Amino acid sequence: MRETLPTILSEILTEISNIEFAQIYEVEKEASGEEVVLKEEDLREALEKPGAINVVLKNSGGRIVGFINGMPNDQIYHELIEDDPEFLNDPARMYVYDFAIKKESRSLANFLSLIKKLVEEMQRRNLAMLTMHTRKSEGLSNVLQKRYHAKRLRTLINWQGWGEDFDYLELGLK
């Protein structure tokens, strides 16, 4: 049976319990599909990186139904530079490493709630730029460009061997 409770809360997680991690990983597996799902240990490492910002979306029952993980570009630089030689090693930039929302909770409002909370925390930390590689096929790149004036700097063909093209976007906060 599909859970249809409305999503009502996005919040920053400063520490992640085992129960919260299990819920986050459940969202990751459902939303990503087998071809691009992160390994459990890779997701845990990303969530626990120094300087990471983790925002979760909870339904009215308190269950996590979505999340976004951002980390300073310098924390992810060595993982991405081979696939994107123009990626900058800049600690004043926050990279969206992963985000996912369960199918029954997917909506533009819920996505924007996650982004808004991430941006608020970035501004609190005096970070200047949000960066990300985003699938072209889902239309998210276009939404971010139109609604938030994110700049598409390049398109990467067959990003990381996933068989899909991704746009690299930057969203200035100052």
N, C-alpha and C positions, 0 to 999 in steps of 0.2 A: 504494500500500500504506500502510495506517495505521500510524503509529509507536505502539507500545504499551509503550515503556519506562516504568517507574515514575518518577514525579517524586520527587526525593529532596532537593532543596535550594532554599531561598529565601535570597536574599542582597541586600544593599543595593548598588546601583551608584553610586559617587561620580563616576565619569567613564564616558561611554558611547562605545565605539569605533564605527566605521562598521559593523563586522560585527554587533555587538550591536544597534545601531539597526535594521539590516536585519531581524534576527530579531524584534525587538519590533514593527516595522511589519508584518511577516508575520502575527504573532499578531493585531494590531489589525484587519487586513483580514479575516482569517478569522472572527474572533469577532464583529465588529461588523455585518457585512453592509453592502451598498452604501448603504442609507438613512441610516446614522449613522456611518460610518467617518470618522475624522479625516483631514484632508489631511496629507500627509507633513510639510510644513513646520510645521503647527500642532502636531503631536505632538512633533517635534524641539524646538520652542520650549518646550513645556510641560515636557519632560524636562530642559531646560537652564535653567529659571527659577531665579533665586537663591532659595535656601531649599528647593527641591524635594527630595522624598524619592522615590527610585525603587527599587522592590523587584522583582526578577525571580525567576521560578520556573524552575529548570533540570532537565531530565531527566538520567538517569544518564550520557548521552552528552555532557552539558555544553551542550546546545542549549536556548535560551530557549523555554519553552512557555507562559509567562504573565507578566504584569507588573501592577503598580499604580503609579500616579503620584499623589503628593500634593503640594500646594503651599499655602503660607500663604494664608488667605482674602484678605488684602490684595493678593496677587499676581493674583488672579482676579476680584476684586470688580467691576471695571468691565465685564468680559465678562458677568457674571451678573445684575447689579442690574436691568437692564431686564426680564428674564424672571422674576426673583424679587425684588420690591421690599423684602422683609424680610431679605434676605441681609446679614450683618454684615461690615463691613470691619475685621476683627480679626486682627492678625498672630499672636495666641496660639492661633488655630484653624488646623487643617490640613484642606484640602478635597481629597477624592478626585476628581481631575479625570478620570482614566481608569483603567480596569482591564479586562483581558481574559485569558482562558485558552483555549488551543486546545481544540477539542472533545474530542479523545481524552484530554486531561489534566484535564477538568473534574470536580471532586469538591468536596464540602464541605471535606474535609481540605486540599486544595490552596488553596482560597480562604482558609480560615482561616490557613494558613501565611503567605500574603501579608499579610493583615490583622495578624497577630501581629507580624511583623517590622516593619511600618509603625508600629504602636503602640509597640513597643520603642524605635524610633528617635525617635518623638515624645516619649516619656517622657525619653529621654536629652537631648533639646533643651528640656525643661521646657515643652512645649506642653500645653495643657489640654483641648482639644476636637477631635474628629474630626468633620467635617461632610461631607455628600454628598447628591446628588440621585440616587435609584436607581429604576429601572423597577419599577413595581408588578407587571407581568405575569410577571416571572421569579421572584417569590417571595423575592428577596433581602432586600427590606425587612422582611418578616416574620421571616426567619432572624436578621437583625441585631437586631431588636427583642426576640425571644425569647431568643437566646443571649447577647447582649451588653448587653441592656437599653438599646439605642439608643432615643432618643425621636423619634417621628414628630411633627414640629411642624406640617406642612401637606402637602397634596397639590396638585401643580400640574398642571392639566389641559392636555393636548397640549403638554408641556414642549418648548420651543424649536422648535415646529412639527413634531415628529417623529411626531405622531399617537398618542402614548402618554402616559399619566399617570405622573408620577414623584412619589415621596415625598421630602420633605426630612427628613433624619435628622441627629441630633446624638448623639454618643457621648462622654460626659465621661470623662476619664482620671484625674482627681484626686478 
